[in-house]
Amino acid sequence: MKNLKLIIQREYLSRVKKKSFIITTLITPLAIGLFIFVLGFILSYSDSEKKTIAVVDHSGIFNKPADLAKSGNTSFELVDATVEELKANFEDTNFDAILYIPEIKNLYAQSHTIFFYSEKSPSLDLEMVLSNRVKNKIRNFKIKELNLNQKELDALNTSVDLDPEPISDTAKDKSKHTNAVAAGLGGFMGFIMYLTVFIYGMMVLRSVMEEKTNRIVEVMISSVKPFELMLGKIIGVGGVGLTQLAVWAILIPIIQIIASMFWGIDTSDINQLSMDQAGIDQEDVMGEFSMIMSEIANQNWWSIIPLFLFYFLGGYLLYASMFAAVGSAIGDDMTEGQALTIPITIPVAIAFYIMIVTVQSPNSNLAIFSSIFPLFSPIVMPARLAFEPPIWQMILSIVVLIGTCLFFTWVAGRIYRIGILMYGKKASFKELFRWFFKQY
Amino acid sequence: MNSILSVQQVSKHYGDYTAVNNISFELKPGQLFGLLGPNGAGKTSLIRMMTTITSIDEGSIFFNQEKINSDTPGLIGYMPEERGLYKKMKVGDQLLYLAQLKGLSKKDAKAKIQSWLDRFEINDWWNKEINELSKGMQQKIQFISTVVHEPKLLILDEPFSGLDPINTNLIKSEIFRLKEAGTTIIFSTHRMEQVEEICEEIMLVNKGRAILKGNLQEIRNQYKKNLYEITLDQSPADLSNLPGNIQEQVDNQIIIHLEDDAMSNEILSFFTKQGIRIRSFKEILPSLNEIFIQSVEEVEA
């Protein structure tokens, strides 16, 4: 027990003290902050060039000064001339482009072509602004000309919200956002699980291989039991993983806040920009946003966080012990090892895709099976947590996972103790299987 | 005196292959014991059982009258043939870690490591990474890590492989010093000539079996062929009356076979009477290599 503690300590400290660890742990949140900054910059980027567009309106829809309001750096000017005249003296005018709106001859026509004359074709942004503006104008024009009632027309626009209600009175009422929030949260947690299993599992694999190639392993097992060495390594690396996740969980929000303060770029800016283009009402969105936030706050974090940690540890232990067993068999030849890691990575990848489907239909048979099947449950169950799966499924999943973890660690230990002393033997699954049953 | 290590009819099988076949031997405290045999003879398999790395298939091993158990590794210092260190660790941390795993307290370990570094005059190495050291330097650290917990039994598997002559001598003198201090030492190697200068007791192993064991001097006497080599100042004129049979003569060097040890003096007087000066006269004892080859042949015959 004392040795196990020493091993864990060394495995943990030797990694946490490493420069590369400190750098990646600190740089990753910074990189995410930088990414948000760059994203904001890109999304808020608009044509910096000032442009004036001459509008030749033969339809008579541009009749108020507000119709010619500036959009970004582009200003409009109504010109009382024909397109041909403007084109002839284009060099002498200070216009950058000409927008020609032909007369609307048929009020029932559902399409109307307007013309844009310029040296360069218009940007997508500008095209959208122009066509949206003209579309609204034409609509108003048609309403007026056809003597339609604006109020009645507005009444035709109905938005439908589906509010899920429980049948029994005791069950918790859900808002229409509950499922979306749960899906987002579940997907996020499932994704983190997927990443960590890979990153830290591979870390265990590499470390076991290193000990074998360094030839330190026989020195070690003349002092400690191979199982202690393997377990100490798995726990130590797991601690490194938890440390990294904890640092990120604290740093990423902080950096996000700092980034938005410093550069004056707010994630809401980005939202607003995309809303502008989609033509969504700002106030509506703010309402939705606060509802989503309160939905997130309403999650049962007291059970989600401990369960997430449990599945993190369980999944990690399960896969790390398999990686350790394979690592012990590989030794010097990494290319040969690649083939042995594939059978481990396949279930992780399958679980990841099941997780994506699970988030959409959390109570399907596939989701229920996968959240109990121990190779998938560490990734799939966290994705279901926010949907509040039935208690019996939770308990079954936890019990099965604990049992499988113990079993896999035991199996891995048996393979490991033989593998680390085998040099120059080509490792295969048949070989690993034989080692498992070997008396040593 | 009670034996410190007693190996009793021990066997080890790997599948159909028998790596160690019914080997027994005893070690007395303070003995320097040579475990000899070609590569693949079963030396390492035998050692791994003594250090509890692998289990014993048949027979039993006692350490200090007690069946070997999980406490045994702490009393043994084992330097495997396949050895290494954590490359990225500092010398001091590395030694501290390995010493603590052997059961030393941190404070104890620190003091002992310091005195060993002083002994090798490398006390400024504490903060060096293993990576920065040359191969020979790493071997010194490896040796310290093996002996720092003052083991009762020291097992060295090919300790001189990869060492230059200077470091070989350094480690050799340390081995002697530890032996004088009462440490029992097992020295395992396939290079017989290394053992001839060091060990008192030996065991020859081939194909998993112990084919010869005992006191090195006695074994050599047992295998000697009563051959003597005499070197003279000049080529002798007439050798017809020389006692014994001449095996070989190169100029003034003669190898003679004697039926009886007592006849050696007669040879000396034969030459001195003739007024021929004798430069050297010695008995040719068989080398361990020769003994090994001969005993393998005997066993297989």
Boltz contact constraints between the chains, C-beta under 6 A:
constraints:
  - contact:
      token1: [A, 3]
      token2: [B, 101]
      max_distance: 6.0
  - contact:
      token1: [A, 6]
      token2: [B, 100]
      max_distance: 6.0
  - contact:
      token1: [A, 6]
      token2: [B, 101]
      max_distance: 6.0
  - contact:
      token1: [A, 10]
      token2: [B, 97]
      max_distance: 6.0
  - contact:
      token1: [A, 214]
      token2: [B, 84]
      max_distance: 6.0
  - contact:
      token1: [A, 215]
      token2: [B, 82]
      max_distance: 6.0
  - contact:
      token1: [A, 215]
      token2: [B, 83]
      max_distance: 6.0
  - contact:
      token1: [A, 215]
      token2: [B, 84]
      max_distance: 6.0
  - contact:
      token1: [A, 216]
      token2: [B, 84]
      max_distance: 6.0
  - contact:
      token1: [A, 216]
      token2: [B, 85]
      max_distance: 6.0
  - contact:
      token1: [A, 216]
      token2: [B, 86]
      max_distance: 6.0
  - contact:
      token1: [A, 218]
      token2: [B, 80]
      max_distance: 6.0
  - contact:
      token1: [A, 218]
      token2: [B, 82]
      max_distance: 6.0
  - contact:
      token1: [A, 219]
      token2: [B, 83]
      max_distance: 6.0
  - contact:
      token1: [A, 221]
      token2: [B, 53]
      max_distance: 6.0
  - contact:
      token1: [A, 222]
      token2: [B, 51]
      max_distance: 6.0
  - contact:
      token1: [A, 222]
      token2: [B, 73]
      max_distance: 6.0
  - contact:
      token1: [A, 222]
      token2: [B, 78]
      max_distance: 6.0
  - contact:
      token1: [A, 223]
      token2: [B, 73]
      max_distance: 6.0
  - contact:
      token1: [A, 223]
      token2: [B, 101]
      max_distance: 6.0
  - contact:
      token1: [A, 223]
      token2: [B, 102]
      max_distance: 6.0
  - contact:
      token1: [A, 224]
      token2: [B, 101]
      max_distance: 6.0
  - contact:
      token1: [A, 440]
      token2: [B, 54]
      max_distance: 6.0
  - contact:
      token1: [A, 440]
      token2: [B, 55]
      max_distance: 6.0
